[in-house]
Amino acid sequence: MNVYKKDTMKNLVKDNSYVGRGIVIGKTEDGTKAAVAYFIMGRSDNSRNRIFKEEGEDVMIYPFDASKVEDPSLIIYAPIRKLDGKLIVTNGDQTDTIRDFVVAGKSFEDALETREFEPDAPNWTPRISGMLTFAENDFTYKMSILKSADEAGTACNRFTYSYKAIAGVGHFLHTYMGDGSPLPTFTGEPERASIPNDIDAWTKEIWENLNEQNKISIYVRFTDLKTGAVENRMINKNV
């Protein structure tokens, strides 16, 4: 068994009808750029009624049709926030919790100690988060998942992973192992994924292999490690 094996994002999502929400963080194969991808999926009309919008260097999720919103509490949030020297990406409003703690001089871990999985029984959807820290033409990153300790949602287990960026290597963390009732929470470490140099090819690879019925939106950002130049791609199924 090769524990250092990388897989393509195509292979990691194509046979899973309900990946849920997913974060990928890593470094391009040529070692010149930090790569981040975030996507959302949905099964209900409320979940599917969403689009991504860029607001400066941040990304927001808004209703596509505001008149059809049933419950905005877990579906409307900022998945991506840019701070000086850092980039935060999460699947919920813990993005703002992490931002506020970092601005106050505290840590990624400190912020997430104050949060737990989503209160959507019986699924208890995990909160997944990532943060890149840029320094000296390179970066490190952390990823976290907050999961229910049991079927009743009586306690929260917290897992944090810290990575040194390696050329061509990314890590993929998502909310569900597949479809089901209740939805089966992601288990294990973040999956190792290959990161190509071409942002368009990578965006297409992920988007086209997500389940057609359930996928909603994807956002991909490449950051040049020398110049800081940013390149983004965004696809919304609702247009």
Phi and psi restraints in degrees (value plus and minus 20) as a CYANA .aco file:
   2 ASN   PHI    -116.0   -76.0
   2 ASN   PSI      82.1   122.1
   3 VAL   PHI     -93.4   -53.4
   3 VAL   PSI     -31.1     8.9
   4 TYR   PHI    -120.0   -80.0
   4 TYR   PSI     -10.2    29.8
   5 LYS   PHI     -84.4   -44.4
   5 LYS   PSI     116.3   156.3
   6 LYS   PHI    -125.0   -85.0
   6 LYS   PSI     127.5   167.5
   7 ASP   PHI    -140.6  -100.6
   7 ASP   PSI     141.2   181.2
   8 THR   PHI     -97.2   -57.2
   8 THR   PSI     135.5   175.5
   9 MET   PHI     -83.7   -43.7
   9 MET   PSI     -50.8   -10.8
  10 LYS   PHI     -75.1   -35.1
  10 LYS   PSI     -70.6   -30.6
  11 ASN   PHI     -89.8   -49.8
  11 ASN   PSI     -48.1    -8.1
  12 LEU   PHI     -97.5   -57.5
  12 LEU   PSI     -39.7     0.3
  13 VAL   PHI    -139.5   -99.5
  13 VAL   PSI     -39.6     0.4
  14 LYS   PHI     -86.0   -46.0
  14 LYS   PSI     -48.1    -8.1
  15 ASP   PHI    -121.6   -81.6
  15 ASP   PSI     -10.3    29.7
  16 ASN   PHI    -131.8   -91.8
  16 ASN   PSI      87.8   127.8
  17 SER   PHI     -89.1   -49.1
  17 SER   PSI     -40.8    -0.8
  18 TYR   PHI    -162.8  -122.8
  18 TYR   PSI      62.6   102.6
  19 VAL   PHI     -89.4   -49.4
  19 VAL   PSI     -50.2   -10.2
  20 GLY   PHI      70.2   110.2
  20 GLY   PSI    -146.1  -106.1
  21 ARG   PHI    -126.4   -86.4
  21 ARG   PSI     123.8   163.8
  22 GLY   PHI    -158.2  -118.2
  22 GLY   PSI     123.2   163.2
  23 ILE   PHI    -142.4  -102.4
  23 ILE   PSI     112.5   152.5
  24 VAL   PHI    -145.4  -105.4
  24 VAL   PSI     110.3   150.3
  25 ILE   PHI    -153.0  -113.0
  25 ILE   PSI     117.1   157.1
  26 GLY   PHI    -199.8  -159.8
  26 GLY   PSI    -187.2  -147.2
  27 LYS   PHI    -140.5  -100.5
  27 LYS   PSI     120.0   160.0
  28 THR   PHI     -81.6   -41.6
  28 THR   PSI     139.8   179.8
  29 GLU   PHI     -78.5   -38.5
  29 GLU   PSI     -54.7   -14.7
  30 ASP   PHI    -102.3   -62.3
  30 ASP   PSI     -21.8    18.2
  31 GLY   PHI      56.7    96.7
  31 GLY   PSI      -8.9    31.1
  32 THR   PHI    -119.0   -79.0
  32 THR   PSI     -33.8     6.2
  33 LYS   PHI    -158.3  -118.3
  33 LYS   PSI     126.4   166.4
  34 ALA   PHI    -106.5   -66.5
  34 ALA   PSI     115.5   155.5
  35 ALA   PHI    -140.3  -100.3
  35 ALA   PSI     114.3   154.3
  36 VAL   PHI    -155.4  -115.4
  36 VAL   PSI     115.7   155.7
  37 ALA   PHI    -151.8  -111.8
  37 ALA   PSI     121.6   161.6
  38 TYR   PHI    -157.5  -117.5
  38 TYR   PSI     111.6   151.6
  39 PHE   PHI    -155.1  -115.1
  39 PHE   PSI     137.7   177.7
  40 ILE   PHI    -148.9  -108.9
  40 ILE   PSI     129.7   169.7
  41 MET   PHI    -150.0  -110.0
  41 MET   PSI     149.0   189.0
  42 GLY   PHI    -181.5  -141.5
  42 GLY   PSI     128.4   168.4
  43 ARG   PHI    -128.4   -88.4
  43 ARG   PSI     -52.4   -12.4
  44 SER   PHI    -109.4   -69.4
  44 SER   PSI     141.5   181.5
  45 ASP   PHI     -81.5   -41.5
  45 ASP   PSI     -56.5   -16.5
  46 ASN   PHI     -83.5   -43.5
  46 ASN   PSI     -63.4   -23.4
  47 SER   PHI     -90.1   -50.1
  47 SER   PSI     -55.6   -15.6
  48 ARG   PHI     -97.7   -57.7
  48 ARG   PSI     -33.7     6.3
  49 ASN   PHI    -106.1   -66.1
  49 ASN   PSI      39.0    79.0
  50 ARG   PHI    -161.9  -121.9
  50 ARG   PSI     134.8   174.8
  51 ILE   PHI    -162.1  -122.1
  51 ILE   PSI     135.4   175.4
  52 PHE   PHI    -110.8   -70.8
  52 PHE   PSI     124.9   164.9
  53 LYS   PHI    -158.3  -118.3
  53 LYS   PSI     117.2   157.2
  54 GLU   PHI    -102.2   -62.2
  54 GLU   PSI     116.8   156.8
  55 GLU   PHI    -151.3  -111.3
  55 GLU   PSI      74.7   114.7
  56 GLY   PHI      45.6    85.6
  56 GLY   PSI    -145.5  -105.5
  57 GLU   PHI    -113.9   -73.9
  57 GLU   PSI     -17.9    22.1
  58 ASP   PHI    -120.7   -80.7
  58 ASP   PSI     146.2   186.2
  59 VAL   PHI    -145.5  -105.5
  59 VAL   PSI     115.6   155.6
  60 MET   PHI    -140.1  -100.1
  60 MET   PSI     133.6   173.6
  61 ILE   PHI    -129.0   -89.0
  61 ILE   PSI     109.6   149.6
  62 TYR   PHI    -149.4  -109.4
  62 TYR   PSI     140.8   180.8
  63 PRO   PHI     -85.5   -45.5
  63 PRO   PSI     121.7   161.7
  64 PHE   PHI     -93.0   -53.0
  64 PHE   PSI     -63.0   -23.0
  65 ASP   PHI    -145.6  -105.6
  65 ASP   PSI      81.2   121.2
  66 ALA   PHI     -80.2   -40.2
  66 ALA   PSI     -47.0    -7.0
  67 SER   PHI     -90.3   -50.3
  67 SER   PSI     -34.5     5.5
  68 LYS   PHI    -123.3   -83.3
  68 LYS   PSI     -16.0    24.0
  69 VAL   PHI     -89.8   -49.8
  69 VAL   PSI     107.4   147.4
  70 GLU   PHI    -118.5   -78.5
  70 GLU   PSI     -69.9   -29.9
  71 ASP   PHI    -163.7  -123.7
  71 ASP   PSI      86.5   126.5
  72 PRO   PHI    -101.8   -61.8
  72 PRO   PSI     -27.0    13.0
  73 SER   PHI     -81.7   -41.7
  73 SER   PSI     -56.2   -16.2
  74 LEU   PHI    -132.0   -92.0
  74 LEU   PSI     -17.9    22.1
  75 ILE   PHI    -136.4   -96.4
  75 ILE   PSI     -34.2     5.8
  76 ILE   PHI    -132.5   -92.5
  76 ILE   PSI      96.5   136.5
  77 TYR   PHI    -187.0  -147.0
  77 TYR   PSI     156.3   196.3
  78 ALA   PHI    -120.8   -80.8
  78 ALA   PSI      85.7   125.7
  79 PRO   PHI     -94.3   -54.3
  79 PRO   PSI     -43.6    -3.6
  80 ILE   PHI    -152.6  -112.6
  80 ILE   PSI     107.6   147.6
  81 ARG   PHI    -147.8  -107.8
  81 ARG   PSI     115.6   155.6
  82 LYS   PHI    -124.5   -84.5
  82 LYS   PSI     107.9   147.9
  83 LEU   PHI    -138.1   -98.1
  83 LEU   PSI     150.1   190.1
  84 ASP   PHI     -81.9   -41.9
  84 ASP   PSI      91.3   131.3
  85 GLY   PHI      60.6   100.6
  85 GLY   PSI     -16.4    23.6
  86 LYS   PHI    -161.0  -121.0
  86 LYS   PSI     134.2   174.2
  87 LEU   PHI    -154.4  -114.4
  87 LEU   PSI     106.1   146.1
  88 ILE   PHI    -130.6   -90.6
  88 ILE   PSI     115.3   155.3
  89 VAL   PHI    -158.7  -118.7
  89 VAL   PSI     108.1   148.1
  90 THR   PHI    -167.0  -127.0
  90 THR   PSI     154.2   194.2
  91 ASN   PHI    -122.9   -82.9
  91 ASN   PSI       2.2    42.2
  92 GLY   PHI    -189.2  -149.2
  92 GLY   PSI    -189.4  -149.4
  93 ASP   PHI     -95.0   -55.0
  93 ASP   PSI     -17.1    22.9
  94 GLN   PHI     -87.8   -47.8
  94 GLN   PSI     -33.2     6.8
  95 THR   PHI     -72.3   -32.3
  95 THR   PSI     -67.1   -27.1
  96 ASP   PHI     -92.6   -52.6
  96 ASP   PSI     -52.0   -12.0
  97 THR   PHI     -82.3   -42.3
  97 THR   PSI     -66.4   -26.4
  98 ILE   PHI     -82.6   -42.6
  98 ILE   PSI     -65.8   -25.8
  99 ARG   PHI     -76.1   -36.1
  99 ARG   PSI     -68.6   -28.6
 100 ASP   PHI     -83.5   -43.5
 100 ASP   PSI     -59.9   -19.9
 101 PHE   PHI     -88.1   -48.1
 101 PHE   PSI     -62.4   -22.4
 102 VAL   PHI     -84.3   -44.3
 102 VAL   PSI     -63.1   -23.1
 103 VAL   PHI     -80.3   -40.3
 103 VAL   PSI     -53.1   -13.1
 104 ALA   PHI    -102.7   -62.7
 104 ALA   PSI     -15.8    24.2
 105 GLY   PHI      66.1   106.1
 105 GLY   PSI      -7.6    32.4
 106 LYS   PHI    -121.3   -81.3
 106 LYS   PSI    -198.3  -158.3
 107 SER   PHI    -124.8   -84.8
 107 SER   PSI     145.6   185.6
 108 PHE   PHI     -72.8   -32.8
 108 PHE   PSI     -66.7   -26.7
 109 GLU   PHI     -86.4   -46.4
 109 GLU   PSI     -61.0   -21.0
 110 ASP   PHI     -77.4   -37.4
 110 ASP   PSI     -63.7   -23.7
 111 ALA   PHI     -81.1   -41.1
 111 ALA   PSI     -65.6   -25.6
 112 LEU   PHI     -98.2   -58.2
 112 LEU   PSI     -33.9     6.1
 113 GLU   PHI     -85.8   -45.8
 113 GLU   PSI     -39.7     0.3
 114 THR   PHI    -112.6   -72.6
 114 THR   PSI     -22.6    17.4
 115 ARG   PHI    -140.6  -100.6
 115 ARG   PSI     147.5   187.5
 116 GLU   PHI    -168.0  -128.0
 116 GLU   PSI    -196.7  -156.7
 117 PHE   PHI     -77.2   -37.2
 117 PHE   PSI     145.5   185.5
 118 GLU   PHI     -93.5   -53.5
 118 GLU   PSI     126.7   166.7
 119 PRO   PHI    -105.9   -65.9
 119 PRO   PSI      32.5    72.5
 120 ASP   PHI    -132.0   -92.0
 120 ASP   PSI      37.8    77.8
 121 ALA   PHI     -70.8   -30.8
 121 ALA   PSI     123.4   163.4
 122 PRO   PHI    -112.8   -72.8
 122 PRO   PSI     -11.7    28.3
 123 ASN   PHI     -98.0   -58.0
 123 ASN   PSI     -55.4   -15.4
 124 TRP   PHI      28.4    68.4
 124 TRP   PSI      35.8    75.8
 125 THR   PHI     -73.7   -33.7
 125 THR   PSI     108.1   148.1
 126 PRO   PHI     -88.7   -48.7
 126 PRO   PSI     129.3   169.3
 127 ARG   PHI    -111.3   -71.3
 127 ARG   PSI     103.6   143.6
 128 ILE   PHI    -132.9   -92.9
 128 ILE   PSI     120.1   160.1
 129 SER   PHI    -164.9  -124.9
 129 SER   PSI     134.2   174.2
 130 GLY   PHI    -166.4  -126.4
 130 GLY   PSI     133.0   173.0
 131 MET   PHI    -165.5  -125.5
 131 MET   PSI     107.3   147.3
 132 LEU   PHI    -117.7   -77.7
 132 LEU   PSI     119.1   159.1
 133 THR   PHI    -142.3  -102.3
 133 THR   PSI      97.2   137.2
 134 PHE   PHI    -114.5   -74.5
 134 PHE   PSI     118.8   158.8
 135 ALA   PHI    -185.0  -145.0
 135 ALA   PSI     113.6   153.6
 136 GLU   PHI      32.2    72.2
 136 GLU   PSI      33.7    73.7
 137 ASN   PHI      40.8    80.8
 137 ASN   PSI       6.6    46.6
 138 ASP   PHI    -172.0  -132.0
 138 ASP   PSI    -193.6  -153.6
 139 PHE   PHI    -179.6  -139.6
 139 PHE   PSI     139.4   179.4
 140 THR   PHI    -140.6  -100.6
 140 THR   PSI     146.0   186.0
 141 TYR   PHI    -170.2  -130.2
 141 TYR   PSI     135.1   175.1
 142 LYS   PHI    -143.8  -103.8
 142 LYS   PSI     129.0   169.0
 143 MET   PHI    -153.2  -113.2
 143 MET   PSI     130.3   170.3
 144 SER   PHI    -163.2  -123.2
 144 SER   PSI     128.4   168.4
 145 ILE   PHI    -155.6  -115.6
 145 ILE   PSI     111.5   151.5
 146 LEU   PHI    -130.0   -90.0
 146 LEU   PSI      98.1   138.1
 147 LYS   PHI    -147.8  -107.8
 147 LYS   PSI     132.8   172.8
 148 SER   PHI     -87.5   -47.5
 148 SER   PSI     120.2   160.2
 149 ALA   PHI     -99.6   -59.6
 149 ALA   PSI     -37.2     2.8
 150 ASP   PHI    -176.8  -136.8
 150 ASP   PSI     156.4   196.4
 151 GLU   PHI     -86.7   -46.7
 151 GLU   PSI     -42.4    -2.4
 152 ALA   PHI    -110.9   -70.9
 152 ALA   PSI     -25.6    14.4
 153 GLY   PHI      49.6    89.6
 153 GLY   PSI      13.9    53.9
 154 THR   PHI    -102.5   -62.5
 154 THR   PSI     -37.0     3.0
 155 ALA   PHI    -174.3  -134.3
 155 ALA   PSI     140.4   180.4
 156 CYS   PHI    -134.3   -94.3
 156 CYS   PSI     108.6   148.6
 157 ASN   PHI    -118.5   -78.5
 157 ASN   PSI     116.2   156.2
 158 ARG   PHI    -139.5   -99.5
 158 ARG   PSI     109.9   149.9
 159 PHE   PHI    -147.3  -107.3
 159 PHE   PSI     108.6   148.6
 160 THR   PHI    -145.1  -105.1
 160 THR   PSI     117.3   157.3
 161 TYR   PHI    -144.0  -104.0
 161 TYR   PSI     113.2   153.2
 162 SER   PHI    -135.3   -95.3
 162 SER   PSI     114.2   154.2
 163 TYR   PHI    -152.0  -112.0
 163 TYR   PSI     120.7   160.7
 164 LYS   PHI    -109.7   -69.7
 164 LYS   PSI     108.7   148.7
 165 ALA   PHI     -85.9   -45.9
 165 ALA   PSI     111.4   151.4
 166 ILE   PHI    -143.4  -103.4
 166 ILE   PSI     114.6   154.6
 167 ALA   PHI     -75.0   -35.0
 167 ALA   PSI     108.8   148.8
 168 GLY   PHI      62.4   102.4
 168 GLY   PSI     -20.3    19.7
 169 VAL   PHI    -134.3   -94.3
 169 VAL   PSI     112.6   152.6
 170 GLY   PHI    -151.0  -111.0
 170 GLY   PSI     148.5   188.5
 171 HIS   PHI    -147.6  -107.6
 171 HIS   PSI     115.9   155.9
 172 PHE   PHI    -138.3   -98.3
 172 PHE   PSI     101.4   141.4
 173 LEU   PHI    -144.5  -104.5
 173 LEU   PSI     109.5   149.5
 174 HIS   PHI    -157.8  -117.8
 174 HIS   PSI     149.7   189.7
 175 THR   PHI    -102.5   -62.5
 175 THR   PSI     -54.4   -14.4
 176 TYR   PHI    -149.0  -109.0
 176 TYR   PSI     129.7   169.7
 177 MET   PHI     -98.8   -58.8
 177 MET   PSI     -36.3     3.7
 178 GLY   PHI     147.0   187.0
 178 GLY   PSI    -194.0  -154.0
 179 ASP   PHI     -96.9   -56.9
 179 ASP   PSI     142.9   182.9
 180 GLY   PHI     141.0   181.0
 180 GLY   PSI     156.9   196.9
 181 SER   PHI    -163.4  -123.4
 181 SER   PSI      82.7   122.7
 182 PRO   PHI     -92.6   -52.6
 182 PRO   PSI     146.2   186.2
 183 LEU   PHI     -88.9   -48.9
 183 LEU   PSI     112.3   152.3
 184 PRO   PHI     -97.6   -57.6
 184 PRO   PSI      99.5   139.5
 185 THR   PHI     -83.7   -43.7
 185 THR   PSI     125.2   165.2
 186 PHE   PHI     -75.0   -35.0
 186 PHE   PSI     119.1   159.1
 187 THR   PHI    -148.1  -108.1
 187 THR   PSI     135.1   175.1
 188 GLY   PHI      68.3   108.3
 188 GLY   PSI    -195.1  -155.1
 189 GLU   PHI     -97.1   -57.1
 189 GLU   PSI     139.1   179.1
 190 PRO   PHI     -71.9   -31.9
 190 PRO   PSI     119.9   159.9
 191 GLU   PHI     -98.9   -58.9
 191 GLU   PSI     122.1   162.1
 192 ARG   PHI    -100.8   -60.8
 192 ARG   PSI     107.2   147.2
 193 ALA   PHI    -148.6  -108.6
 193 ALA   PSI     127.5   167.5
 194 SER   PHI    -101.9   -61.9
 194 SER   PSI     122.4   162.4
 195 ILE   PHI    -139.8   -99.8
 195 ILE   PSI      89.4   129.4
 196 PRO   PHI     -97.0   -57.0
 196 PRO   PSI     156.2   196.2
 197 ASN   PHI    -104.7   -64.7
 197 ASN   PSI     -41.2    -1.2
 198 ASP   PHI    -115.1   -75.1
 198 ASP   PSI      92.4   132.4
 199 ILE   PHI     -84.8   -44.8
 199 ILE   PSI     -56.9   -16.9
 200 ASP   PHI     -87.3   -47.3
 200 ASP   PSI     -62.4   -22.4
 201 ALA   PHI     -85.3   -45.3
 201 ALA   PSI     -59.2   -19.2
 202 TRP   PHI     -90.6   -50.6
 202 TRP   PSI     -62.8   -22.8
 203 THR   PHI     -78.8   -38.8
 203 THR   PSI     -66.3   -26.3
 204 LYS   PHI     -83.3   -43.3
 204 LYS   PSI     -61.2   -21.2
 205 GLU   PHI     -79.1   -39.1
 205 GLU   PSI     -65.3   -25.3
 206 ILE   PHI     -90.5   -50.5
 206 ILE   PSI     -72.3   -32.3
 207 TRP   PHI     -80.5   -40.5
 207 TRP   PSI     -66.3   -26.3
 208 GLU   PHI     -92.2   -52.2
 208 GLU   PSI     -34.9     5.1
 209 ASN   PHI    -125.4   -85.4
 209 ASN   PSI     -22.1    17.9
 210 LEU   PHI     -95.2   -55.2
 210 LEU   PSI     128.6   168.6
 211 ASN   PHI     -73.9   -33.9
 211 ASN   PSI     105.5   145.5
 212 GLU   PHI     -80.9   -40.9
 212 GLU   PSI     -59.5   -19.5
 213 GLN   PHI     -91.5   -51.5
 213 GLN   PSI     -54.8   -14.8
 214 ASN   PHI    -120.1   -80.1
 214 ASN   PSI     -36.9     3.1
 215 LYS   PHI     -91.9   -51.9
 215 LYS   PSI     128.1   168.1
 216 ILE   PHI    -144.3  -104.3
 216 ILE   PSI     -76.8   -36.8
 217 SER   PHI    -172.4  -132.4
 217 SER   PSI     135.5   175.5
 218 ILE   PHI    -161.6  -121.6
 218 ILE   PSI     125.6   165.6
 219 TYR   PHI    -154.8  -114.8
 219 TYR   PSI     111.0   151.0
 220 VAL   PHI    -147.3  -107.3
 220 VAL   PSI     116.3   156.3
 221 ARG   PHI    -153.3  -113.3
 221 ARG   PSI     109.2   149.2
 222 PHE   PHI    -129.2   -89.2
 222 PHE   PSI     114.6   154.6
 223 THR   PHI    -141.4  -101.4
 223 THR   PSI     100.3   140.3
 224 ASP   PHI     -87.9   -47.9
 224 ASP   PSI     105.5   145.5
 225 LEU   PHI     -95.2   -55.2
 225 LEU   PSI     -38.9     1.1
 226 LYS   PHI    -111.9   -71.9
 226 LYS   PSI     -65.8   -25.8
 227 THR   PHI    -117.3   -77.3
 227 THR   PSI     -40.5    -0.5
 228 GLY   PHI      60.4   100.4
 228 GLY   PSI     -18.4    21.6
 229 ALA   PHI     -82.6   -42.6
 229 ALA   PSI     119.7   159.7
 230 VAL   PHI    -134.4   -94.4
 230 VAL   PSI     117.2   157.2
 231 GLU   PHI    -146.6  -106.6
 231 GLU   PSI     109.6   149.6
 232 ASN   PHI    -144.3  -104.3
 232 ASN   PSI     132.0   172.0
 233 ARG   PHI    -155.5  -115.5
 233 ARG   PSI     118.9   158.9
 234 MET   PHI    -160.9  -120.9
 234 MET   PSI     113.5   153.5
 235 ILE   PHI    -149.5  -109.5
 235 ILE   PSI     107.5   147.5
 236 ASN   PHI    -136.2   -96.2
 236 ASN   PSI     107.2   147.2
 237 LYS   PHI     -85.7   -45.7
 237 LYS   PSI     -56.7   -16.7
 238 ASN   PHI    -105.3   -65.3
 238 ASN   PSI      93.5   133.5
